């Protein structure tokens, strides 16, 4: 099970890094109007927040599971 959890953790890290690159690209682009760019950034930030919450939940699960 430990290996499976590590795979999940690594997958989340990779997804988060990809989203952070996407956010940086959206911030630095001049294509599209301002509202479209803002909407894309907000959507990307929401996705990053989702992953952060998933990581916290997973860590909590791991910690609670280790105590038992």
N, C-alpha and C positions, 0 to 999 in steps of 0.2 A: 504494500500500500504506500509506503514511503516514496518509492520511485514514481508511482502514479501522481502523488501530490506534487512532487518536484516537476513533473511534466506540466501539470496544471499551472504551477507558479511561473515556470519559464514561459509558457504560452501567454499568460497575462502580461508578463514583462515585455515580451515582443510586441504584443498588440498595443500596449501603452506607448512604447517607443515609436511605433509606426504612426500612432495618432499624434504624438508630439511633433514629429516631422511634418505631418499634414498641417497641424496648427501653425507651425512656423512658416510653411509655404503659403498658407492662406493669409497670414499676417503680412508677409512681404510681397505678395502679388499686387499688381496694379490692374489686373484684368477684372472686368465686371464692375458693377456699380458698388457703392459703399454698403448699401443695405444687403446685397447678396453676399459680400465678403463678411460682413458682421454675422449674418445668419449662419454661414459656413463655420465661422470660428466658434460661435455659440454651440452649434451642433457637435463640433469636435470636442469642445470643452465638456459638454455633457457626457460624451462617450468616455473621456478620460476620467471623469468623476465616477461613472459607473464602474470602470475597472478598479479605481481606487477603493470603492466600496466593496467590490467583490474580493479584492485582496485582503481588506480588513476582516471581512466575514470569514474568509478561509483561514487566516491567522488565528482568529478567535476559535474557530472549530478545532484547529490543530492544538491550540493551547488547552482547550477544554478536554479534548480527547486524550492528551498526554497526562492530565491530572487524574484521569480515571484509572 
